[in-house]
Amino acid sequence: MSPADARGRWQDRYAASLMGVFGPPQQMLVSGRGCRVRDAEGRELLDMLGGIAVNALGHAHPALTEGLAEQMRRLGHVSNLFTTEEQLVLAERLLEVSDLPEGSRVFFANSGSEANEAALKAVLRHRQDTGRSRILALTGGFHGRTVGALSLTHKPAFRDPFGPLVDGVEFLPPHDLDALTEAMGAGDVAGIFLEPIQGEAGVVPLDPGYLGAVRRLTRDHGALMILDEVQTGIGRTGDWFRFQGAARRAGEDLTPDYLTVAKGLGSGVPVGAMIAAGTQNSARLAAGQHGTTFGGGPLAAAAGRITMETIEADGLLENARTVGARLADGLRTLDGVTEVRQFGLHLGVDVAADARGLVAVARDHGLIINAVGERTLRLAPPLILTAAEADEFLERFAPVLASAAPADPDHRPEGP
């Protein structure tokens, strides 16, 4: 069977058995190791997306594969009627690296959307208790696809097909301090949701000074500040959490009331968490007011523990900083690259060509990349990416750019 016939066969099987919410898959992948994967046609590709910032340890990392196999031999699932040592260890480690105040606690979920749902329910409890009716989020923000998380996500194309969502949510433009001050000054805001770096908008950071203003205003006016670090947490930006690096730059405390994390936490195993800062925030959701069947199960918790232990033992925070800077420096020398925003191994790359067209061309050159806009690529490779692999990417990516058709200067994208 020819490669084209084989491709057509699995594409037909996919179309006949799976819902079309993702569109046709780009390729069928069959195996991976480190920062490389192999497709069904036998081609090897350098993975510069990491499952969209998920595979922190790459593919088939021995610590993860061996640790998860051992965990399955002991316990795979117990429900939250019970706890396990793995769950306790992971919760304690998250509290340690987030450096949140005494009395902070963790709620485990299965995804970033679920972590944000938990945070939203905490804000709704605060709204119920205080009578504050409004919830703020930012234009360009993305917080998930479930109904609550989607209510906080700005892009109309994601929201409009479903009609009214959670009431009382309003969107502010990032960095507009006048709009923020006016909104908070009304005294009726229950909480505000922010990503410290807006990933779906093109890896666009919020200025540390702006984050500082949000933190001061929320404290002054009795509102909650929720930081969505689903993409940026667990070492992606070279810190355990982006708010920590931003706090150093701002020279002030940016500790949120609630912090959400997922993606890289399990290195491919679904695990998310909402971390509540301090005793009052931890007690806002009482027994029976929220729950999950799978969240924090022994397999997921083991994946989180192993991921965090390996990041620390192998110096992957420093690796994200140094290899990410090397990538950014190299990209800035390439014709066709117009701007690079780099935070560890979280990079937004603006290009002169059609970004979505470049994704397909890049696959032909053995690269996996991602477009988050008509002119913007996102790179989020495994945190284990080496300097040699970064150089290999740059060498392969240069002809991708050179072969691309120029973008239509009159085209305007509809959103992030």
C-alpha positions in Angstrom: 0.0 0.0 0.0 1.4 3.4 -1.0 1.8 6.1 1.7 -1.0 8.1 0.0 -3.3 5.1 0.2 -2.4 4.4 3.8 -3.0 8.1 4.7 -6.4 8.1 3.0 -7.4 5.0 4.9 -6.7 6.4 8.4 -8.3 9.7 7.4 -11.4 7.8 6.3 -11.5 5.9 9.6 -11.1 9.1 11.5 -13.9 10.8 9.7 -16.2 7.8 10.2 -15.6 7.4 13.9 -14.7 10.7 15.5 -16.6 14.0 15.8 -15.2 16.7 13.5 -14.7 19.4 16.2 -10.9 19.5 15.6 -11.0 19.3 11.8 -8.9 16.7 9.9 -5.8 15.6 11.9 -2.5 16.8 10.4 -0.8 13.4 10.6 -1.0 10.0 12.3 1.8 9.7 14.9 2.9 6.3 16.0 5.9 6.7 18.4 8.2 9.3 20.0 11.3 9.6 22.0 12.7 12.8 23.5 11.8 15.7 21.3 11.1 13.6 18.2 8.1 11.7 16.9 7.6 9.3 14.1 4.5 9.3 11.8 2.7 6.5 10.2 4.7 7.0 7.0 8.0 6.5 8.8 9.1 10.1 8.9 10.8 11.6 11.9 9.7 15.0 13.0 11.3 17.4 15.5 8.5 18.3 17.9 8.6 22.1 18.6 5.0 22.1 20.0 5.2 19.5 22.7 1.5 18.6 22.5 0.7 22.4 22.9 3.0 23.0 25.9 2.1 19.7 27.5 5.0 17.3 27.0 7.4 18.9 29.4 9.6 15.8 29.5 9.2 15.0 25.8 8.1 11.6 24.6 8.7 8.3 26.4 10.9 9.8 29.1 12.2 6.8 31.1 11.5 8.4 34.5 7.9 8.9 33.5 7.3 5.6 31.6 8.9 3.5 34.4 7.3 5.4 37.2 3.8 5.2 35.7 4.2 1.5 35.0 5.2 1.0 38.6 2.3 3.1 39.9 -0.2 1.1 37.8 1.1 -2.1 39.4 0.2 -0.6 42.8 -2.9 1.6 42.3 -4.5 3.1 39.2 -7.7 4.7 40.6 -9.2 5.0 44.1 -11.7 8.0 43.8 -11.7 11.0 46.2 -13.3 9.0 49.0 -9.7 8.1 49.7 -6.3 9.7 49.3 -2.9 8.3 48.3 0.7 9.2 49.1 1.2 10.4 45.5 -1.7 12.9 45.9 -0.3 14.3 49.1 3.3 14.6 47.7 2.2 16.4 44.6 -0.1 18.8 46.5 2.7 19.6 49.0 5.2 20.1 46.1 2.9 22.5 44.3 2.4 24.6 47.5 6.2 24.6 48.0 7.2 25.9 44.5 4.3 28.3 44.2 5.4 29.9 47.5 1.8 30.8 48.5 1.0 31.9 52.0 0.2 29.7 55.0 -3.2 28.0 54.7 -3.0 27.6 50.9 -4.6 24.4 49.5 -4.8 22.5 46.2 -7.8 21.1 44.3 -6.9 18.6 41.6 -8.8 18.3 38.3 -8.1 16.7 35.0 -7.5 19.7 32.7 -7.0 23.4 32.5 -10.6 24.1 31.7 -11.6 22.1 34.9 -9.1 24.0 37.0 -10.6 27.3 35.7 -14.1 26.0 36.4 -13.1 25.4 40.0 -11.7 28.9 40.2 -14.8 30.4 38.6 -17.0 28.6 41.2 -14.9 30.1 43.9 -15.5 33.6 42.4 -19.2 32.8 42.1 -19.3 31.9 45.8 -17.6 35.2 46.5 -20.2 36.9 44.3 -23.0 35.2 46.2 -21.5 36.1 49.6 -20.8 39.8 48.8 -23.4 40.7 46.2 -20.7 41.8 43.8 -22.2 41.0 40.4 -19.4 41.5 37.9 -16.6 39.2 36.8 -13.8 40.6 34.6 -11.6 39.0 32.0 -9.4 40.3 29.2 -9.8 40.6 25.5 -7.4 38.1 23.8 -7.7 35.7 26.8 -8.4 32.0 26.5 -9.4 30.0 29.6 -11.0 26.8 28.1 -14.0 25.3 26.3 -16.3 24.2 29.1 -19.2 26.5 29.7 -17.8 28.4 32.6 -14.3 28.6 31.2 -15.7 29.6 27.8 -17.6 32.4 29.5 -14.2 33.9 30.4 -12.7 33.4 26.9 -13.0 36.4 24.7 -12.9 35.2 21.1 -16.5 35.6 19.7 -16.0 32.6 17.3 -15.6 30.3 20.3 -18.5 31.9 22.3 -21.2 32.9 19.8 -22.4 29.5 18.7 -23.6 28.8 22.3 -25.6 31.9 23.1 -25.7 33.4 26.7 -23.1 31.8 29.0 -22.4 32.7 32.6 -23.9 36.1 33.3 -22.0 39.1 34.5 -18.7 38.5 32.7 -17.2 41.6 31.1 -14.0 42.0 29.0 -11.4 44.7 29.4 -8.5 45.5 27.0 -5.1 44.5 28.4 -3.0 47.3 29.8 -5.8 49.8 29.8 -5.3 51.1 33.4 -8.1 53.7 33.1 -10.7 51.0 32.1 -9.4 48.7 34.9 -9.5 51.5 37.5 -13.0 52.5 36.5 -14.3 49.0 36.6 -12.8 48.3 40.0 -13.8 51.6 41.4 -17.5 50.8 41.0 -17.1 48.4 43.9 -19.1 45.5 42.4 -16.4 43.3 40.9 -16.2 39.8 42.3 -13.0 38.8 40.5 -10.8 39.1 37.5 -9.3 36.3 35.4 -6.0 36.8 33.6 -3.3 34.9 31.8 0.1 36.4 32.6 1.0 35.6 29.0 -1.8 35.2 26.5 -0.9 32.1 24.6 -3.7 31.9 22.1 -3.4 35.6 21.3 0.2 34.9 20.1 2.3 34.5 23.3 1.6 38.1 24.3 2.7 39.0 27.8 0.9 41.2 30.3 3.3 43.9 31.6 4.5 43.2 35.1 3.5 46.7 36.1 -0.1 46.1 34.8 -0.2 42.9 36.8 0.9 44.9 39.8 -1.9 47.4 39.3 -4.5 44.5 39.0 -3.2 43.1 42.3 -3.4 46.4 44.1 -6.8 47.3 42.8 -8.3 43.9 43.6 -7.0 44.1 47.1 -8.3 47.6 47.6 -11.7 46.8 46.3 -12.4 43.3 47.7 -12.2 41.5 44.4 -10.3 38.2 43.7 -7.4 37.9 41.3 -7.2 34.6 39.4 -4.0 33.8 37.4 -4.5 31.2 34.7 -1.0 29.6 34.3 -2.3 26.5 32.4 0.2 27.2 29.6 2.8 29.1 31.5 3.2 27.1 34.7 5.5 24.2 35.6 8.7 25.6 34.1 7.5 26.7 30.7 8.8 30.2 31.1 12.0 29.4 33.0 10.3 29.9 36.4 7.9 27.5 38.1 5.2 30.1 37.4 5.3 33.1 35.2 3.9 35.4 38.0 7.1 34.7 40.0 9.3 36.1 37.2 6.9 39.0 36.6 7.0 39.8 40.4 10.7 40.1 40.3 10.5 42.5 37.4 7.7 44.5 39.0 9.4 44.6 42.4 6.2 43.8 44.1 4.0 40.9 45.4 1.8 39.4 42.6 0.5 36.5 44.6 -3.0 35.7 43.2 -6.0 34.5 45.2 -6.3 31.5 42.9 -3.7 30.0 40.6 -4.7 27.4 37.9 -2.3 25.0 36.2 -2.5 22.0 33.9 -0.8 21.1 30.6 2.9 20.5 31.5 2.1 19.3 35.0 1.6 15.7 33.9 3.9 15.6 30.9 1.1 14.1 28.8 -1.0 12.5 31.6 -4.2 14.6 32.1 -3.8 16.5 35.4 -4.8 20.0 36.4 -5.0 21.9 39.7 -6.4 25.0 41.2 -4.3 26.4 44.0 -6.1 28.6 46.6 -3.8 31.2 48.3 -4.3 31.4 52.1 -6.9 30.2 54.5 -9.8 32.4 53.5 -9.5 31.5 49.8 -9.0 27.8 50.6 -12.2 27.7 52.6 -14.4 29.4 50.0 -15.6 26.2 48.5 -17.0 24.0 51.3 -17.5 20.3 51.5 -19.9 19.1 48.8 -19.7 22.3 46.8 -17.3 21.0 44.2 -15.8 17.6 43.3 -14.3 15.3 40.7 -14.1 11.5 40.2 -10.7 11.3 38.6 -8.9 14.5 39.8 -5.7 13.8 41.7 -5.9 10.1 41.2 -2.7 8.1 41.9 -1.6 7.8 38.2 -2.1 11.5 37.5 -0.5 12.5 40.8 2.5 10.2 40.1 2.9 11.8 36.7 2.9 15.3 38.3 5.4 14.3 41.0 7.8 12.7 38.5 7.5 15.7 36.1 8.4 18.2 38.9 11.1 16.0 40.3 12.7 15.6 36.9 12.5 19.3 36.1 14.3 20.1 39.3 16.9 17.2 39.1 17.8 17.9 35.5 17.9 21.7 35.7 15.2 22.2 33.2 14.2 25.6 34.5 17.6 26.9 33.5 17.5 24.9 30.3 14.2 26.6 29.3 15.8 30.0 29.9 19.1 29.3 28.0 17.8 27.2 25.1 14.8 29.4 24.7 17.1 32.5 24.4 19.2 30.6 21.9 16.1 29.9 19.8 14.9 33.5 20.0 18.3 34.9 19.0 18.5 32.5 16.0 15.0 33.3 14.9 15.6 37.0 14.9 18.3 36.5 12.3 16.0 34.7 9.8 14.5 36.5 6.8 10.7 36.4 7.1 10.6 36.7 10.9 9.3 40.1 12.0 9.2 39.7 15.8 10.0 37.2 18.5 8.5 37.1 22.0 10.4 34.7 24.2 9.8 33.5 27.8 11.8 30.4 28.5 10.6 27.8 26.0 7.3 29.7 25.3 7.8 31.7 22.1 5.6 33.7 19.8 7.0 34.2 16.4 5.5 36.8 14.0 6.2 36.1 10.4 5.7 38.0 7.1 4.1 34.9 5.4 0.8 33.1 6.1 1.5 31.4 9.4 -0.9 28.5 8.8 0.6 27.8 5.5 4.0 27.6 7.1 2.8 24.8 9.5 2.2 22.5 6.5 5.5 23.4 4.8 7.3 22.8 8.1 6.0 19.3 8.4 7.6 18.6 5.0 10.9 19.7 6.5 10.5 17.4 9.5 9.1 20.0 12.0 6.0 20.3 14.1 5.0 23.9 14.8 1.7 25.7 15.5 -0.1 28.8 14.2 -2.1 30.9 16.6 -2.9 33.7 14.1 -2.6 34.6 10.5 0.9 35.9 11.1 1.9 34.3 14.3 3.5 30.9 15.2 3.8 29.4 18.7 6.7 27.3 19.8 6.4 25.3 23.0 8.8 22.4 22.7 9.6 20.0 25.5 11.7 21.5 28.3 14.4 18.9 27.6 15.1 20.5 24.2 18.9 20.7 23.7 21.0 23.5 22.2 21.8 21.2 19.3 18.1 20.5 18.7 17.4 24.2 18.8 20.1 24.8 16.2 18.7 21.9 14.1 15.3 23.6 14.2 16.7 26.9 13.0 18.6 25.2 10.2 15.4 23.4 9.0 13.1 26.4 9.5 15.1 28.8 7.4 14.2 27.1 4.1 10.6 26.8 5.3 10.4 30.6 5.5 12.3 31.0 2.2 9.7 28.8 0.4 6.7 30.5 1.8 4.4 32.7 -0.2 4.1 36.3 1.1 1.1 37.2 3.1 -1.7 39.2 1.7 -1.1 42.7 3.1 -4.8 43.6 2.9 -5.9 40.6 5.0 -7.0 41.3 8.5 -7.5 38.3 10.9 -10.7 38.2 12.8 -9.2 37.5 16.2 -6.4 35.8 18.1 
